[in-house]
Amino acid sequence: MSEPALFDALRQALWVAVLMASPLLVVALIAGVTIGLLQALTSVQEMTLTFVPKVGAMLLAFWVSMSFMTTTLTAFFVDGIIPRIEGH
């Protein structure tokens, strides 16, 4: 495999990683900002109040976006990686 082909495969892999991580990161950001606002407004500084809802929201987001992640990763391997392996 030539260097440009390798760099192209790595670029595509990084883009797929960003696409797969984005739903979880967006949900974590929204949950963190919302909980931080609620804590600032109510002056409640409980550690479990920040941790448990974030983890619950991320688990729910992971469960909802699992099919998207699987489809994205499968398409990357079927369209991008396997043809390069077979072409060699």
C-alpha positions in Angstrom: 0.0 0.0 0.0 1.4 3.4 -1.0 1.7 6.3 1.4 -1.1 8.4 0.0 -3.5 5.4 0.1 -2.5 4.7 3.7 -3.0 8.4 4.7 -6.4 8.4 2.9 -7.5 5.3 4.9 -6.3 6.9 8.1 -8.2 10.1 7.3 -11.3 8.1 6.6 -10.9 6.1 9.8 -10.5 9.3 11.9 -13.6 10.8 10.2 -15.6 7.6 11.0 -14.4 7.8 14.6 -15.6 11.4 14.9 -19.0 10.5 13.4 -19.4 7.6 15.8 -18.4 9.6 18.9 -20.4 12.7 18.1 -23.8 11.5 19.4 -22.4 10.6 22.8 -20.3 13.8 23.0 -23.2 16.0 22.2 -25.4 14.3 24.8 -22.7 14.6 27.4 -22.2 18.3 26.6 -25.9 19.1 26.8 -26.4 17.1 30.0 -23.3 18.7 31.6 -24.4 22.2 30.7 -27.9 21.6 31.9 -26.9 20.0 35.2 -24.3 22.8 35.7 -27.0 25.4 35.2 -29.4 23.7 37.6 -26.6 23.5 40.2 -25.7 27.1 39.8 -29.4 28.2 40.0 -30.2 26.1 43.1 -26.8 26.1 44.8 -26.9 22.4 45.2 -23.4 21.0 45.0 -24.0 17.3 45.1 -21.4 15.1 43.3 -23.8 12.3 42.5 -26.2 14.8 40.9 -23.6 15.5 38.2 -22.5 11.9 37.6 -25.6 9.8 37.6 -27.7 11.8 35.1 -24.8 12.2 32.7 -24.1 8.5 32.7 -27.8 7.7 32.3 -28.1 10.2 29.4 -25.0 8.8 27.7 -26.2 5.2 28.1 -29.5 6.1 26.6 -27.8 8.0 23.7 -25.5 5.0 23.1 -28.5 2.7 23.0 -30.4 4.9 20.6 -27.4 5.5 18.3 -26.1 2.0 18.3 -27.6 1.2 14.9 -26.1 4.4 13.4 -22.7 3.5 14.8 -22.9 -0.1 13.5 -24.0 1.0 10.1 -21.3 3.6 9.8 -18.5 1.2 10.9 -19.8 -1.5 8.6 -20.0 0.8 5.7 -16.4 2.0 6.3 -15.1 -1.5 6.3 -17.1 -2.8 3.4 -16.5 0.3 1.2 -13.1 1.4 2.3 -11.0 -1.3 4.0 -12.0 -4.6 2.4 -11.6 -3.5 -1.2 -8.0 -2.3 -0.3 -7.3 -5.7 1.2 -8.7 -7.6 -1.7 -7.0 -5.3 -4.2 -3.6 -6.2 -2.8 
